Amino acid sequence: LAAFCTSCNASGCGSKHSPRDALHQLYYDPNIDNKNLAQKWLMQAQVSPQAWQFCWALLSPDKVPEIQYFGASALHTKISRYWGDIPAEQYDSLKTQLFSQIACFASGSRMVLTRLCVALASLALNMMPEAWPGAVAEMVRAFQEEGNVADGRARCLALLELLTVLPEEFQTSRLPQYRKGQVRGALGAEWASVWPLLRQLLRQPDSPGPVKARVLRCLSSWVLLDVPLSESEALVQDSFSALADPELFDTAVEAVVNAISQPDSQRYVNTLLKLVPQVLQLQDQLREAVQSGDMETSHGICRIAVALGENHSRTLLEQVEHWQSFLALVNMIMFCTGIPGHYPVNETTSSLTLTFWYTLQDDIMSFEADKQAVYLQVYRPVYFQLVDVLLHKAQFPSDEEYATWSSDEKEQFRIYRVDISDTLMYVYEMLGAELLSNLYDKLGRLLTSDQPTSWQHTEALLYGFQSIAETIDVNYSDVIPGLIGLIPRININNVQLADTVMFTIGALAEWLADHPVMLSSVLPLVLQALGNPDLSVSSVSTLKKICRECKYDLPPYANNIVAVSQEVLIKQIHKTSQCMWLMQALGFLLSALPVEDILRNLHSLITPYIQQLEKLAAETPNPSNKLAIIHILGLLSNLFTTLDISKQEDELGEGVPLVKKALPQSGPNPVVVVLQQVFALIQTVLSKWLNDSQVVEAVCAIFEKSVKTLLQDFAPMVSQLSEMLGQMYSTIPQASALDLTRQMVHIFASETDYFPPIKALFELVTSVTLSIFQQGMKSQKESGALKRKPDLFMSENLDVKAVFHCAVFHTELLPHCADVPSVGQVVQEEGKLLLQAILEAIGGQSSRSLMDQFSEILFSMNKHCFALLTVWLKEVLQRPNFPSSRLTAEQKDTFSQQILRERVNKRRVKEIVKEFTLLCRGLHGTEYAADY
């Protein structure tokens, strides 16, 4: 130990302790630095060669459990991760020592016993099947033998612990893939040595509760190895019996659920049919649990019913002679869906069932037409009942109760309602228009009834409509006009109800576009809601949908919409994101107006903000006015994102009345007019905030959104914007300016009239970017520009070789190595260097998360310079230990051949590179690699 400590100190750990001292420091020293130092030392110690010696010493009976635990963990680490270091002649002695230690700790510390069992399990998995055939049978025999080391019960519990952790260790082991298959097969064969023992212990009247609980956990562990359900059937039946014992309930539920959830279990139809009555017999226990508020028991029984139904619905549906028992199981799950109480406060069970209803519907709809018709006759009424149950569960509690919920409970309830919404939308696929009629009839009766009704009931029915209308085309439905007519009759006296009314109107925006006469019924409600900050999200998003879908029908309402919107913006009723949505809504609205009306409204809408911006630009920069500037620039950006008059003729088409069409455009686009008017002001803002990336980004966003929307209509501003961008980027280079440059190049580099300013901007930005790279920085923003306009490579002022060395544009440059001489020359001269860098990265010098990017470059090289790549690969891979010392010559040759074969399938190249990087890193076949 002293030698090991000296070695550790020499390597820089700094600790002067033995493992025992380091553990004491880790657990008991109040100084966090000392704890971290001890932990670092212990981690190094655990993987060191000396661990084989000190781990046994740490297991000595005179040590405290924490130290013994570290010794057992060190053993497991050495066996599981460094198996190759253990000579084969030491396997048996290691096995004997572990058996002995487990026997010693059978009556000792449980946590140490478990780690020793895990270590022996790891040893068995590495030795099976050749070096240790019949490993499990030997474990059972060894612990069943009489001995003086531990009493019978302790030995029994130790054996069960060992048998339990064995499959668990297999699931997390680092065995190579080919070995996993072998070991899984060997373990499957060993089940015959396990189940008789488990059954005997579970059925013995005098078996104590802890033993039975361990048996059930062991069963849970083994069935995850895909033990055939027919071979575990008797134990599963016994597990159902254990559900009556409160102490065994949880472990019995886990065992049953795991057993019947295995994918392979659907092959055992007869066994499944025997399990259905077993599940149905739990209904009395379920009802009693619900009545007494025993959520744990109701939750567990529901898990069992859902596991059987969800995993085997098709199999059980096909057993037509047993249709009544399966229908009874479906109704039992329906009971679980409708379990009393509000999720998640009074119950947490109903959410477990939702996936079952998807699965059952999918299975019914997958049958051929004649069978499907029979099943629908039985199950359509069930699904109508399900809709009623779900809408009841979606209801809000009373206002008083809801006020007592925590924010976390409210959020869980919101997510639960979204899940219900998704389920209703899916159920519509089976029930069709009749579902909408059903909901409409209920809502109509509710709103026309003389009896007092709760707002919760009304809200839930509307929520059902909204759920379906959001994703399903309801334009053909004959109940929507009636629904629109009912909405104004709703007594909206509650925020949640008002929200749902808004979202329902928004979901019907496309229908309103086809039935514009109904806009007058709902638009006043939306505009009224805009003034309520509690309805911010729902009202603004609904107005945005209406303005987007119905804009050509909104000119009569435009003045009112703009006036109300301006008022709420000035009063600052809404948060920033909703203000941006509102500006997008106004952009859609203005797009449908005549140009002079657009300009008039823009003047009215924007002038207050321009005046405010002028004032802010004159002030000394500070955090407060920075936020105000970014807010105003954001409002302009979002307005210009959707203000697009160029699509009017395309969208309106031939049959649209002329009164709907905007007047012909004369002069520049209204957005360009505004941008030209504020251009000098924006330059003033930039002059003071050029070193602030957020302000620069906000400025660039205005122009980028405008360019994307206007396309060629943005042309009058190309020259002055190119000049401003060049000045910005030359002074302080920022990523947002590169994004805007790329956008400009995409649209205008092919336009003869605008090529000179674009070319000058591109040369300037490239030159500045390359100088940054020479200082060790990286950027990838310009690559799209090169793909769009390869003529830019011909510029005499562009240093193509420098661009190549930046490694920014590889996938963009390589396709032009044949048609652009300067690119071809630099690829020929420098391509081998690029390949070497890529292979070094794949070999372990870069994160595995970047392998797809390197694969793309390799694929591009193979596609566009195949002959050169063939030579380069051979030359580069001949170097010893390159790109990894773990590779054999055969592996490198295989990689080379695989890459050169794939000139079409990019996905396959990515797979080849991922496989190769695992070989380079020594991770191939490990569990770590598989989980990455």
Buried (B, 14 or more C-beta within 10 A) or exposed (E): BEEBBEBBBEEEBEBEBBBBBBBBBBEEBEEEEBBEBBBBBBEBBBEBEBBBEBBBBBBEEEBEBBBBBBBBBBBBBBBBBEBEEBEEEEBEEBBEBBBEBBBBBBBBBEBBBBBBBBBBBBBBBBBBBEBBEBBBBBBBEBBEEEEEEBEEBBBBBBBBBBBBBBBBBBEEBBBBEEBBEBBBEBBBBBBEBBBEBBBEBBBEEEBEEBBBBBBBBBBBBBBBBBBBBEBBBBBBBBBBEBBEEEEBBBBBBBBBBBBBBBEEBBEBBEBBBEBBEBBBEBBEBBEEBBEEEBBBBBBBBBBBBBBBBBBBBBBBBBBEEBBEBBBBBBEBBBBBBBBEBBBBBEBBBBBBBBBBBBBBBBBBEEBEEEBEEEBBEBBBEBBBBBBEBBBBBBBBBEEEEBEEBEEEBBEBBEEBBEBBBBBBBBBBEBBEEEBBBBBBEBBBEBBEEEEEEBBBBBBBBBBBBBBBBBEBEBEEBEBBBBBBEBBEEBEBEBEBBBBBBBBBBBBBBBBBBEBBEBBEBBBBBBBBBBBBBEBBBBBBBBBBBBBBBBBBBBBEBBEEBBEBBBEBBEEEBBEEEBBBBBBBBBBBBBBBBBBEBBBBBBBEBBEEBBEBBEEBBEEEBEEEBBEBBBBBBBBBBBBBBBBBBBEBEEEBEEEEEEEBBBEEBEEBBBBBBBBEEBBEEBBBBBEBBBEBBBBBBBBBBBBBBBBBBBBEBBBBBBBBBBBBBBBBBEEEBBBBBBBBBBBBBBBBBEEEEBBEBBBBBBBBBBBBBBEEBEEEEEBEBBBBBBBBBBEBBEBEEBBBBBBBBBBBBBBBBBBBBEEBEBBBEBBEEEBBEBBBBBBBBBBBEBEBEEBBBBBBBBBBBBBBBEEBBBEBBEEBBEEEEBBBEBBEEEBBBBBBEBBBEBEEEBEBBBEBBBBBBBBBBEBBBBBEBEEE
